[in-house]
Amino acid sequence: MSDLQARFDEAVAQSKTLPERPDNLTLLRIYALFKQGTEGDVSGARPGAMDFVARAKFDAWEMLKGKSKEEVQTAYVELIESLKG
């Protein structure tokens, strides 16, 4: 396992024990970085307009399309570090 992968995995664990709940935009950013860092580019159809949460998650993930696994994992680690206080 690479050092970055180990740091990413640790940040994922730490994201569940943050001192306070991040705001919704930050939660979307965390979600999108995680999905791009673990699954790559978003696929499938965009959720319908009435499914607000799923659509927001899809759109946030789609904004990272084309970013490398290493790039988004690094951004994820940095974001979680900044939220730990």
PDB file of N, CA, C and O in Angstrom, chain B, residues numbered from 101:
ATOM      1  N   MET B 101       0.854  -1.188   0.000  1.00  0.00           N
ATOM      2  CA  MET B 101       0.000   0.000   0.000  1.00  0.00           C
ATOM      3  C   MET B 101       0.893   1.242   0.000  1.00  0.00           C
ATOM      4  O   MET B 101       1.860   1.326   0.757  1.00  0.00           O
ATOM      5  N   SER B 102       0.558   2.188  -0.849  1.00  0.00           N
ATOM      6  CA  SER B 102       1.353   3.410  -0.925  1.00  0.00           C
ATOM      7  C   SER B 102       1.128   4.280   0.312  1.00  0.00           C
ATOM      8  O   SER B 102       0.143   4.137   1.037  1.00  0.00           O
ATOM      9  N   ASP B 103       2.077   5.180   0.518  1.00  0.00           N
ATOM     10  CA  ASP B 103       1.965   6.107   1.636  1.00  0.00           C
ATOM     11  C   ASP B 103       0.715   6.972   1.492  1.00  0.00           C
ATOM     12  O   ASP B 103       0.016   7.226   2.473  1.00  0.00           O
ATOM     13  N   LEU B 104       0.433   7.425   0.266  1.00  0.00           N
ATOM     14  CA  LEU B 104      -0.763   8.243   0.038  1.00  0.00           C
ATOM     15  C   LEU B 104      -2.027   7.446   0.343  1.00  0.00           C
ATOM     16  O   LEU B 104      -2.946   7.965   0.976  1.00  0.00           O
ATOM     17  N   GLN B 105      -2.082   6.201  -0.098  1.00  0.00           N
ATOM     18  CA  GLN B 105      -3.255   5.365   0.166  1.00  0.00           C
ATOM     19  C   GLN B 105      -3.452   5.181   1.670  1.00  0.00           C
ATOM     20  O   GLN B 105      -4.581   5.219   2.159  1.00  0.00           O
ATOM     21  N   ALA B 106      -2.360   4.982   2.400  1.00  0.00           N
ATOM     22  CA  ALA B 106      -2.443   4.828   3.856  1.00  0.00           C
ATOM     23  C   ALA B 106      -2.948   6.112   4.508  1.00  0.00           C
ATOM     24  O   ALA B 106      -3.778   6.063   5.416  1.00  0.00           O
ATOM     25  N   ARG B 107      -2.450   7.263   4.049  1.00  0.00           N
ATOM     26  CA  ARG B 107      -2.903   8.548   4.600  1.00  0.00           C
ATOM     27  C   ARG B 107      -4.374   8.785   4.258  1.00  0.00           C
ATOM     28  O   ARG B 107      -5.129   9.306   5.078  1.00  0.00           O
ATOM     29  N   PHE B 108      -4.776   8.403   3.047  1.00  0.00           N
ATOM     30  CA  PHE B 108      -6.168   8.545   2.628  1.00  0.00           C
ATOM     31  C   PHE B 108      -7.068   7.676   3.507  1.00  0.00           C
ATOM     32  O   PHE B 108      -8.096   8.140   4.001  1.00  0.00           O
ATOM     33  N   ASP B 109      -6.682   6.425   3.696  1.00  0.00           N
ATOM     34  CA  ASP B 109      -7.476   5.513   4.529  1.00  0.00           C
ATOM     35  C   ASP B 109      -7.603   6.046   5.954  1.00  0.00           C
ATOM     36  O   ASP B 109      -8.668   5.941   6.562  1.00  0.00           O
ATOM     37  N   GLU B 110      -6.535   6.611   6.484  1.00  0.00           N
ATOM     38  CA  GLU B 110      -6.557   7.191   7.833  1.00  0.00           C
ATOM     39  C   GLU B 110      -7.494   8.408   7.869  1.00  0.00           C
ATOM     40  O   GLU B 110      -8.250   8.587   8.824  1.00  0.00           O
ATOM     41  N   ALA B 111      -7.438   9.235   6.826  1.00  0.00           N
ATOM     42  CA  ALA B 111      -8.318  10.411   6.762  1.00  0.00           C
ATOM     43  C   ALA B 111      -9.784   9.996   6.678  1.00  0.00           C
ATOM     44  O   ALA B 111     -10.651  10.647   7.262  1.00  0.00           O
ATOM     45  N   VAL B 112     -10.061   8.912   5.951  1.00  0.00           N
ATOM     46  CA  VAL B 112     -11.441   8.402   5.876  1.00  0.00           C
ATOM     47  C   VAL B 112     -11.918   8.023   7.279  1.00  0.00           C
ATOM     48  O   VAL B 112     -13.040   8.353   7.664  1.00  0.00           O
ATOM     49  N   ALA B 113     -11.071   7.334   8.037  1.00  0.00           N
ATOM     50  CA  ALA B 113     -11.434   6.956   9.407  1.00  0.00           C
ATOM     51  C   ALA B 113     -11.630   8.203  10.269  1.00  0.00           C
ATOM     52  O   ALA B 113     -12.566   8.265  11.067  1.00  0.00           O
ATOM     53  N   GLN B 114     -10.754   9.193  10.112  1.00  0.00           N
ATOM     54  CA  GLN B 114     -10.848  10.415  10.911  1.00  0.00           C
ATOM     55  C   GLN B 114     -12.079  11.240  10.545  1.00  0.00           C
ATOM     56  O   GLN B 114     -12.600  11.980  11.379  1.00  0.00           O
ATOM     57  N   SER B 115     -12.544  11.117   9.307  1.00  0.00           N
ATOM     58  CA  SER B 115     -13.710  11.901   8.876  1.00  0.00           C
ATOM     59  C   SER B 115     -14.956  11.539   9.679  1.00  0.00           C
ATOM     60  O   SER B 115     -15.890  12.334   9.782  1.00  0.00           O
ATOM     61  N   LYS B 116     -14.963  10.348  10.240  1.00  0.00           N
ATOM     62  CA  LYS B 116     -16.115   9.891  11.019  1.00  0.00           C
ATOM     63  C   LYS B 116     -16.080  10.385  12.466  1.00  0.00           C
ATOM     64  O   LYS B 116     -17.052  10.223  13.203  1.00  0.00           O
ATOM     65  N   THR B 117     -14.960  10.985  12.870  1.00  0.00           N
ATOM     66  CA  THR B 117     -14.816  11.438  14.257  1.00  0.00           C
ATOM     67  C   THR B 117     -14.404  12.904  14.335  1.00  0.00           C
ATOM     68  O   THR B 117     -13.687  13.297  15.256  1.00  0.00           O
ATOM     69  N   LEU B 118     -14.849  13.715  13.378  1.00  0.00           N
ATOM     70  CA  LEU B 118     -14.523  15.141  13.399  1.00  0.00           C
ATOM     71  C   LEU B 118     -15.156  15.800  14.617  1.00  0.00           C
ATOM     72  O   LEU B 118     -16.229  15.384  15.053  1.00  0.00           O
ATOM     73  N   PRO B 119     -14.501  16.835  15.181  1.00  0.00           N
ATOM     74  CA  PRO B 119     -15.034  17.481  16.385  1.00  0.00           C
ATOM     75  C   PRO B 119     -16.421  18.108  16.189  1.00  0.00           C
ATOM     76  O   PRO B 119     -17.224  18.142  17.121  1.00  0.00           O
ATOM     77  N   GLU B 120     -16.699  18.601  14.982  1.00  0.00           N
ATOM     78  CA  GLU B 120     -18.051  19.107  14.712  1.00  0.00           C
ATOM     79  C   GLU B 120     -18.439  18.767  13.282  1.00  0.00           C
ATOM     80  O   GLU B 120     -17.586  18.581  12.414  1.00  0.00           O
ATOM     81  N   ARG B 121     -19.740  18.690  13.057  1.00  0.00           N
ATOM     82  CA  ARG B 121     -20.253  18.314  11.738  1.00  0.00           C
ATOM     83  C   ARG B 121     -19.997  19.453  10.751  1.00  0.00           C
ATOM     84  O   ARG B 121     -20.376  20.594  11.014  1.00  0.00           O
ATOM     85  N   PRO B 122     -19.353  19.153   9.609  1.00  0.00           N
ATOM     86  CA  PRO B 122     -19.122  20.193   8.598  1.00  0.00           C
ATOM     87  C   PRO B 122     -20.435  20.667   7.978  1.00  0.00           C
ATOM     88  O   PRO B 122     -21.452  19.978   8.056  1.00  0.00           O
ATOM     89  N   ASP B 123     -20.405  21.845   7.363  1.00  0.00           N
ATOM     90  CA  ASP B 123     -21.593  22.349   6.677  1.00  0.00           C
ATOM     91  C   ASP B 123     -21.868  21.489   5.437  1.00  0.00           C
ATOM     92  O   ASP B 123     -21.032  20.681   5.034  1.00  0.00           O
ATOM     93  N   ASN B 124     -23.029  21.670   4.853  1.00  0.00           N
ATOM     94  CA  ASN B 124     -23.457  20.816   3.740  1.00  0.00           C
ATOM     95  C   ASN B 124     -22.536  20.891   2.529  1.00  0.00           C
ATOM     96  O   ASN B 124     -22.283  19.868   1.893  1.00  0.00           O
ATOM     97  N   LEU B 125     -22.033  22.067   2.197  1.00  0.00           N
ATOM     98  CA  LEU B 125     -21.126  22.185   1.049  1.00  0.00           C
ATOM     99  C   LEU B 125     -19.825  21.428   1.293  1.00  0.00           C
ATOM    100  O   LEU B 125     -19.281  20.805   0.382  1.00  0.00           O
ATOM    101  N   THR B 126     -19.336  21.486   2.515  1.00  0.00           N
ATOM    102  CA  THR B 126     -18.116  20.749   2.849  1.00  0.00           C
ATOM    103  C   THR B 126     -18.384  19.251   2.828  1.00  0.00           C
ATOM    104  O   THR B 126     -17.542  18.476   2.373  1.00  0.00           O
ATOM    105  N   LEU B 127     -19.555  18.835   3.318  1.00  0.00           N
ATOM    106  CA  LEU B 127     -19.910  17.420   3.260  1.00  0.00           C
ATOM    107  C   LEU B 127     -19.976  16.921   1.815  1.00  0.00           C
ATOM    108  O   LEU B 127     -19.551  15.804   1.522  1.00  0.00           O
ATOM    109  N   LEU B 128     -20.506  17.745   0.919  1.00  0.00           N
ATOM    110  CA  LEU B 128     -20.547  17.378  -0.495  1.00  0.00           C
ATOM    111  C   LEU B 128     -19.129  17.247  -1.057  1.00  0.00           C
ATOM    112  O   LEU B 128     -18.845  16.334  -1.832  1.00  0.00           O
ATOM    113  N   ARG B 129     -18.262  18.146  -0.668  1.00  0.00           N
ATOM    114  CA  ARG B 129     -16.861  18.106  -1.123  1.00  0.00           C
ATOM    115  C   ARG B 129     -16.187  16.826  -0.621  1.00  0.00           C
ATOM    116  O   ARG B 129     -15.485  16.154  -1.378  1.00  0.00           O
ATOM    117  N   ILE B 130     -16.398  16.492   0.646  1.00  0.00           N
ATOM    118  CA  ILE B 130     -15.837  15.263   1.211  1.00  0.00           C
ATOM    119  C   ILE B 130     -16.346  14.056   0.426  1.00  0.00           C
ATOM    120  O   ILE B 130     -15.570  13.175   0.055  1.00  0.00           O
ATOM    121  N   TYR B 131     -17.651  14.023   0.178  1.00  0.00           N
ATOM    122  CA  TYR B 131     -18.257  12.917  -0.558  1.00  0.00           C
ATOM    123  C   TYR B 131     -17.646  12.795  -1.958  1.00  0.00           C
ATOM    124  O   TYR B 131     -17.233  11.711  -2.369  1.00  0.00           O
ATOM    125  N   ALA B 132     -17.593  13.902  -2.673  1.00  0.00           N
ATOM    126  CA  ALA B 132     -17.108  13.878  -4.050  1.00  0.00           C
ATOM    127  C   ALA B 132     -15.639  13.454  -4.116  1.00  0.00           C
ATOM    128  O   ALA B 132     -15.265  12.655  -4.974  1.00  0.00           O
ATOM    129  N   LEU B 133     -14.818  13.977  -3.228  1.00  0.00           N
ATOM    130  CA  LEU B 133     -13.403  13.599  -3.210  1.00  0.00           C
ATOM    131  C   LEU B 133     -13.254  12.111  -2.891  1.00  0.00           C
ATOM    132  O   LEU B 133     -12.434  11.421  -3.497  1.00  0.00           O
ATOM    133  N   PHE B 134     -14.047  11.621  -1.939  1.00  0.00           N
ATOM    134  CA  PHE B 134     -13.992  10.203  -1.587  1.00  0.00           C
ATOM    135  C   PHE B 134     -14.371   9.334  -2.783  1.00  0.00           C
ATOM    136  O   PHE B 134     -13.660   8.387  -3.116  1.00  0.00           O
ATOM    137  N   LYS B 135     -15.487   9.655  -3.426  1.00  0.00           N
ATOM    138  CA  LYS B 135     -15.956   8.850  -4.554  1.00  0.00           C
ATOM    139  C   LYS B 135     -14.962   8.880  -5.718  1.00  0.00           C
ATOM    140  O   LYS B 135     -14.683   7.844  -6.321  1.00  0.00           O
ATOM    141  N   GLN B 136     -14.432  10.052  -6.034  1.00  0.00           N
ATOM    142  CA  GLN B 136     -13.473  10.154  -7.129  1.00  0.00           C
ATOM    143  C   GLN B 136     -12.178   9.419  -6.769  1.00  0.00           C
ATOM    144  O   GLN B 136     -11.540   8.815  -7.631  1.00  0.00           O
ATOM    145  N   GLY B 137     -11.799   9.476  -5.497  1.00  0.00           N
ATOM    146  CA  GLY B 137     -10.562   8.834  -5.043  1.00  0.00           C
ATOM    147  C   GLY B 137     -10.663   7.329  -4.920  1.00  0.00           C
ATOM    148  O   GLY B 137      -9.643   6.641  -4.892  1.00  0.00           O
ATOM    149  N   THR B 138     -11.883   6.804  -4.845  1.00  0.00           N
ATOM    150  CA  THR B 138     -12.047   5.362  -4.701  1.00  0.00           C
ATOM    151  C   THR B 138     -12.634   4.700  -5.939  1.00  0.00           C
ATOM    152  O   THR B 138     -12.332   3.539  -6.216  1.00  0.00           O
ATOM    153  N   GLU B 139     -13.466   5.418  -6.688  1.00  0.00           N
ATOM    154  CA  GLU B 139     -14.150   4.810  -7.831  1.00  0.00           C
ATOM    155  C   GLU B 139     -13.796   5.439  -9.175  1.00  0.00           C
ATOM    156  O   GLU B 139     -14.098   4.865 -10.221  1.00  0.00           O
ATOM    157  N   GLY B 140     -13.164   6.603  -9.163  1.00  0.00           N
ATOM    158  CA  GLY B 140     -12.867   7.288 -10.422  1.00  0.00           C
ATOM    159  C   GLY B 140     -14.043   8.137 -10.865  1.00  0.00           C
ATOM    160  O   GLY B 140     -14.890   8.524 -10.059  1.00  0.00           O
ATOM    161  N   ASP B 141     -14.082   8.423 -12.167  1.00  0.00           N
ATOM    162  CA  ASP B 141     -15.104   9.315 -12.707  1.00  0.00           C
ATOM    163  C   ASP B 141     -16.522   8.785 -12.479  1.00  0.00           C
ATOM    164  O   ASP B 141     -16.775   7.581 -12.519  1.00  0.00           O
ATOM    165  N   VAL B 142     -17.431   9.728 -12.240  1.00  0.00           N
ATOM    166  CA  VAL B 142     -18.843   9.406 -12.059  1.00  0.00           C
ATOM    167  C   VAL B 142     -19.380   8.762 -13.332  1.00  0.00           C
ATOM    168  O   VAL B 142     -18.949   9.083 -14.439  1.00  0.00           O
ATOM    169  N   SER B 143     -20.319   7.857 -13.154  1.00  0.00           N
ATOM    170  CA  SER B 143     -20.953   7.226 -14.310  1.00  0.00           C
ATOM    171  C   SER B 143     -22.447   7.105 -14.044  1.00  0.00           C
ATOM    172  O   SER B 143     -22.908   7.309 -12.921  1.00  0.00           O
ATOM    173  N   GLY B 144     -23.177   6.781 -15.064  1.00  0.00           N
ATOM    174  CA  GLY B 144     -24.616   6.631 -14.914  1.00  0.00           C
ATOM    175  C   GLY B 144     -25.344   7.928 -15.203  1.00  0.00           C
ATOM    176  O   GLY B 144     -24.736   8.960 -15.486  1.00  0.00           O
ATOM    177  N   ALA B 145     -26.648   7.849 -15.125  1.00  0.00           N
ATOM    178  CA  ALA B 145     -27.495   8.994 -15.414  1.00  0.00           C
ATOM    179  C   ALA B 145     -27.584   9.922 -14.197  1.00  0.00           C
ATOM    180  O   ALA B 145     -27.547   9.478 -13.049  1.00  0.00           O
ATOM    181  N   ARG B 146     -27.699  11.198 -14.479  1.00  0.00           N
ATOM    182  CA  ARG B 146     -27.875  12.193 -13.426  1.00  0.00           C
ATOM    183  C   ARG B 146     -29.255  11.979 -12.798  1.00  0.00           C
ATOM    184  O   ARG B 146     -30.241  11.840 -13.522  1.00  0.00           O
ATOM    185  N   PRO B 147     -29.342  11.950 -11.469  1.00  0.00           N
ATOM    186  CA  PRO B 147     -30.644  11.757 -10.806  1.00  0.00           C
ATOM    187  C   PRO B 147     -31.628  12.863 -11.178  1.00  0.00           C
ATOM    188  O   PRO B 147     -31.234  13.968 -11.548  1.00  0.00           O
ATOM    189  N   GLY B 148     -32.897  12.545 -11.072  1.00  0.00           N
ATOM    190  CA  GLY B 148     -33.951  13.488 -11.418  1.00  0.00           C
ATOM    191  C   GLY B 148     -33.977  14.711 -10.518  1.00  0.00           C
ATOM    192  O   GLY B 148     -33.403  14.711  -9.429  1.00  0.00           O
ATOM    193  N   ALA B 149     -34.648  15.748 -10.986  1.00  0.00           N
ATOM    194  CA  ALA B 149     -34.687  17.039 -10.292  1.00  0.00           C
ATOM    195  C   ALA B 149     -35.337  16.955  -8.911  1.00  0.00           C
ATOM    196  O   ALA B 149     -35.047  17.779  -8.044  1.00  0.00           O
ATOM    197  N   MET B 150     -36.201  15.982  -8.700  1.00  0.00           N
ATOM    198  CA  MET B 150     -36.881  15.892  -7.413  1.00  0.00           C
ATOM    199  C   MET B 150     -36.048  15.167  -6.351  1.00  0.00           C
ATOM    200  O   MET B 150     -36.371  15.223  -5.165  1.00  0.00           O
ATOM    201  N   ASP B 151     -35.003  14.505  -6.766  1.00  0.00           N
ATOM    202  CA  ASP B 151     -34.119  13.820  -5.814  1.00  0.00           C
ATOM    203  C   ASP B 151     -32.940  14.750  -5.524  1.00  0.00           C
ATOM    204  O   ASP B 151     -31.836  14.554  -6.032  1.00  0.00           O
ATOM    205  N   PHE B 152     -33.197  15.760  -4.703  1.00  0.00           N
ATOM    206  CA  PHE B 152     -32.246  16.840  -4.479  1.00  0.00           C
ATOM    207  C   PHE B 152     -30.897  16.363  -3.945  1.00  0.00           C
ATOM    208  O   PHE B 152     -29.852  16.796  -4.430  1.00  0.00           O
ATOM    209  N   VAL B 153     -30.912  15.488  -2.968  1.00  0.00           N
ATOM    210  CA  VAL B 153     -29.669  15.031  -2.337  1.00  0.00           C
ATOM    211  C   VAL B 153     -28.823  14.231  -3.326  1.00  0.00           C
ATOM    212  O   VAL B 153     -27.632  14.499  -3.488  1.00  0.00           O
ATOM    213  N   ALA B 154     -29.435  13.255  -3.981  1.00  0.00           N
ATOM    214  CA  ALA B 154     -28.694  12.430  -4.938  1.00  0.00           C
ATOM    215  C   ALA B 154     -28.160  13.275  -6.088  1.00  0.00           C
ATOM    216  O   ALA B 154     -27.052  13.043  -6.571  1.00  0.00           O
ATOM    217  N   ARG B 155     -28.939  14.243  -6.521  1.00  0.00           N
ATOM    218  CA  ARG B 155     -28.513  15.108  -7.620  1.00  0.00           C
ATOM    219  C   ARG B 155     -27.338  15.990  -7.192  1.00  0.00           C
ATOM    220  O   ARG B 155     -26.396  16.179  -7.962  1.00  0.00           O
ATOM    221  N   ALA B 156     -27.385  16.522  -5.989  1.00  0.00           N
ATOM    222  CA  ALA B 156     -26.284  17.352  -5.485  1.00  0.00           C
ATOM    223  C   ALA B 156     -25.007  16.530  -5.356  1.00  0.00           C
ATOM    224  O   ALA B 156     -23.924  17.006  -5.695  1.00  0.00           O
ATOM    225  N   LYS B 157     -25.130  15.294  -4.866  1.00  0.00           N
ATOM    226  CA  LYS B 157     -23.967  14.417  -4.745  1.00  0.00           C
ATOM    227  C   LYS B 157     -23.389  14.100  -6.123  1.00  0.00           C
ATOM    228  O   LYS B 157     -22.175  14.152  -6.321  1.00  0.00           O
ATOM    229  N   PHE B 158     -24.264  13.771  -7.071  1.00  0.00           N
ATOM    230  CA  PHE B 158     -23.831  13.458  -8.431  1.00  0.00           C
ATOM    231  C   PHE B 158     -23.091  14.652  -9.041  1.00  0.00           C
ATOM    232  O   PHE B 158     -22.017  14.494  -9.620  1.00  0.00           O
ATOM    233  N   ASP B 159     -23.674  15.848  -8.906  1.00  0.00           N
ATOM    234  CA  ASP B 159     -23.071  17.052  -9.482  1.00  0.00           C
ATOM    235  C   ASP B 159     -21.718  17.363  -8.849  1.00  0.00           C
ATOM    236  O   ASP B 159     -20.779  17.745  -9.547  1.00  0.00           O
ATOM    237  N   ALA B 160     -21.615  17.202  -7.535  1.00  0.00           N
ATOM    238  CA  ALA B 160     -20.344  17.460  -6.855  1.00  0.00           C
ATOM    239  C   ALA B 160     -19.277  16.489  -7.334  1.00  0.00           C
ATOM    240  O   ALA B 160     -18.135  16.883  -7.570  1.00  0.00           O
ATOM    241  N   TRP B 161     -19.644  15.227  -7.479  1.00  0.00           N
ATOM    242  CA  TRP B 161     -18.705  14.206  -7.954  1.00  0.00           C
ATOM    243  C   TRP B 161     -18.320  14.484  -9.403  1.00  0.00           C
ATOM    244  O   TRP B 161     -17.152  14.361  -9.775  1.00  0.00           O
ATOM    245  N   GLU B 162     -19.303  14.858 -10.220  1.00  0.00           N
ATOM    246  CA  GLU B 162     -19.054  15.102 -11.642  1.00  0.00           C
ATOM    247  C   GLU B 162     -18.072  16.259 -11.856  1.00  0.00           C
ATOM    248  O   GLU B 162     -17.337  16.268 -12.843  1.00  0.00           O
ATOM    249  N   MET B 163     -18.056  17.222 -10.951  1.00  0.00           N
ATOM    250  CA  MET B 163     -17.133  18.353 -11.070  1.00  0.00           C
ATOM    251  C   MET B 163     -15.671  17.912 -10.964  1.00  0.00           C
ATOM    252  O   MET B 163     -14.774  18.650 -11.372  1.00  0.00           O
ATOM    253  N   LEU B 164     -15.431  16.744 -10.433  1.00  0.00           N
ATOM    254  CA  LEU B 164     -14.068  16.229 -10.292  1.00  0.00           C
ATOM    255  C   LEU B 164     -13.676  15.303 -11.438  1.00  0.00           C
ATOM    256  O   LEU B 164     -12.593  14.719 -11.422  1.00  0.00           O
ATOM    257  N   LYS B 165     -14.539  15.167 -12.418  1.00  0.00           N
ATOM    258  CA  LYS B 165     -14.296  14.263 -13.543  1.00  0.00           C
ATOM    259  C   LYS B 165     -12.931  14.556 -14.178  1.00  0.00           C
ATOM    260  O   LYS B 165     -12.595  15.706 -14.460  1.00  0.00           O
ATOM    261  N   GLY B 166     -12.162  13.496 -14.395  1.00  0.00           N
ATOM    262  CA  GLY B 166     -10.853  13.637 -15.024  1.00  0.00           C
ATOM    263  C   GLY B 166      -9.706  13.849 -14.059  1.00  0.00           C
ATOM    264  O   GLY B 166      -8.543  13.764 -14.453  1.00  0.00           O
ATOM    265  N   LYS B 167     -10.012  14.124 -12.800  1.00  0.00           N
ATOM    266  CA  LYS B 167      -8.951  14.300 -11.798  1.00  0.00           C
ATOM    267  C   LYS B 167      -8.370  12.937 -11.444  1.00  0.00           C
ATOM    268  O   LYS B 167      -9.089  11.940 -11.388  1.00  0.00           O
ATOM    269  N   SER B 168      -7.069  12.905 -11.205  1.00  0.00           N
ATOM    270  CA  SER B 168      -6.409  11.640 -10.888  1.00  0.00           C
ATOM    271  C   SER B 168      -6.710  11.196  -9.466  1.00  0.00           C
ATOM    272  O   SER B 168      -7.032  12.008  -8.598  1.00  0.00           O
ATOM    273  N   LYS B 169      -6.601   9.908  -9.248  1.00  0.00           N
ATOM    274  CA  LYS B 169      -6.809   9.328  -7.920  1.00  0.00           C
ATOM    275  C   LYS B 169      -5.879   9.985  -6.904  1.00  0.00           C
ATOM    276  O   LYS B 169      -6.299  10.322  -5.798  1.00  0.00           O
ATOM    277  N   GLU B 170      -4.620  10.164  -7.281  1.00  0.00           N
ATOM    278  CA  GLU B 170      -3.633  10.758  -6.371  1.00  0.00           C
ATOM    279  C   GLU B 170      -3.999  12.199  -6.027  1.00  0.00           C
ATOM    280  O   GLU B 170      -3.883  12.620  -4.876  1.00  0.00           O
ATOM    281  N   GLU B 171      -4.438  12.945  -7.029  1.00  0.00           N
ATOM    282  CA  GLU B 171      -4.803  14.348  -6.823  1.00  0.00           C
ATOM    283  C   GLU B 171      -5.962  14.487  -5.843  1.00  0.00           C
ATOM    284  O   GLU B 171      -5.906  15.303  -4.923  1.00  0.00           O
ATOM    285  N   VAL B 172      -7.006  13.696  -6.040  1.00  0.00           N
ATOM    286  CA  VAL B 172      -8.173  13.834  -5.171  1.00  0.00           C
ATOM    287  C   VAL B 172      -7.934  13.226  -3.790  1.00  0.00           C
ATOM    288  O   VAL B 172      -8.467  13.725  -2.800  1.00  0.00           O
ATOM    289  N   GLN B 173      -7.148  12.164  -3.709  1.00  0.00           N
ATOM    290  CA  GLN B 173      -6.837  11.609  -2.392  1.00  0.00           C
ATOM    291  C   GLN B 173      -6.025  12.601  -1.576  1.00  0.00           C
ATOM    292  O   GLN B 173      -6.242  12.735  -0.372  1.00  0.00           O
ATOM    293  N   THR B 174      -5.096  13.294  -2.213  1.00  0.00           N
ATOM    294  CA  THR B 174      -4.318  14.319  -1.517  1.00  0.00           C
ATOM    295  C   THR B 174      -5.235  15.441  -1.037  1.00  0.00           C
ATOM    296  O   THR B 174      -5.118  15.893   0.102  1.00  0.00           O
ATOM    297  N   ALA B 175      -6.148  15.893  -1.901  1.00  0.00           N
ATOM    298  CA  ALA B 175      -7.090  16.951  -1.521  1.00  0.00           C
ATOM    299  C   ALA B 175      -7.985  16.497  -0.371  1.00  0.00           C
ATOM    300  O   ALA B 175      -8.291  17.286   0.524  1.00  0.00           O
ATOM    301  N   TYR B 176      -8.407  15.232  -0.388  1.00  0.00           N
ATOM    302  CA  TYR B 176      -9.247  14.682   0.680  1.00  0.00           C
ATOM    303  C   TYR B 176      -8.500  14.724   2.010  1.00  0.00           C
ATOM    304  O   TYR B 176      -9.036  15.187   3.017  1.00  0.00           O
ATOM    305  N   VAL B 177      -7.264  14.239   2.005  1.00  0.00           N
ATOM    306  CA  VAL B 177      -6.454  14.220   3.232  1.00  0.00           C
ATOM    307  C   VAL B 177      -6.301  15.645   3.770  1.00  0.00           C
ATOM    308  O   VAL B 177      -6.461  15.878   4.968  1.00  0.00           O
ATOM    309  N   GLU B 178      -5.991  16.596   2.886  1.00  0.00           N
ATOM    310  CA  GLU B 178      -5.805  17.986   3.315  1.00  0.00           C
ATOM    311  C   GLU B 178      -7.094  18.574   3.876  1.00  0.00           C
ATOM    312  O   GLU B 178      -7.060  19.303   4.867  1.00  0.00           O
ATOM    313  N   LEU B 179      -8.224  18.268   3.258  1.00  0.00           N
ATOM    314  CA  LEU B 179      -9.505  18.782   3.737  1.00  0.00           C
ATOM    315  C   LEU B 179      -9.832  18.236   5.123  1.00  0.00           C
ATOM    316  O   LEU B 179     -10.235  18.991   6.008  1.00  0.00           O
ATOM    317  N   ILE B 180      -9.663  16.948   5.312  1.00  0.00           N
ATOM    318  CA  ILE B 180      -9.960  16.336   6.622  1.00  0.00           C
ATOM    319  C   ILE B 180      -9.011  16.915   7.678  1.00  0.00           C
ATOM    320  O   ILE B 180      -9.440  17.224   8.789  1.00  0.00           O
ATOM    321  N   GLU B 181      -7.742  17.060   7.343  1.00  0.00           N
ATOM    322  CA  GLU B 181      -6.777  17.666   8.281  1.00  0.00           C
ATOM    323  C   GLU B 181      -7.225  19.056   8.704  1.00  0.00           C
ATOM    324  O   GLU B 181      -7.127  19.412   9.878  1.00  0.00           O
ATOM    325  N   SER B 182      -7.719  19.848   7.746  1.00  0.00           N
ATOM    326  CA  SER B 182      -8.148  21.220   8.064  1.00  0.00           C
ATOM    327  C   SER B 182      -9.396  21.239   8.947  1.00  0.00           C
ATOM    328  O   SER B 182      -9.630  22.213   9.664  1.00  0.00           O
ATOM    329  N   LEU B 183     -10.194  20.179   8.902  1.00  0.00           N
ATOM    330  CA  LEU B 183     -11.419  20.133   9.693  1.00  0.00           C
ATOM    331  C   LEU B 183     -11.217  19.573  11.096  1.00  0.00           C
ATOM    332  O   LEU B 183     -12.098  19.683  11.949  1.00  0.00           O
ATOM    333  N   LYS B 184     -10.054  18.973  11.330  1.00  0.00           N
ATOM    334  CA  LYS B 184      -9.811  18.357  12.642  1.00  0.00           C
ATOM    335  C   LYS B 184      -9.604  19.381  13.739  1.00  0.00           C
ATOM    336  O   LYS B 184      -9.692  19.058  14.924  1.00  0.00           O
ATOM    337  N   GLY B 185      -9.329  20.620  13.344  1.00  0.00           N
ATOM    338  CA  GLY B 185      -9.236  21.679  14.319  1.00  0.00           C
ATOM    339  C   GLY B 185      -7.962  21.877  14.963  1.00  0.00           C
ATOM    340  O   GLY B 185      -7.827  22.767  15.803  1.00  0.00           O
TER     341      GLY B 185
END
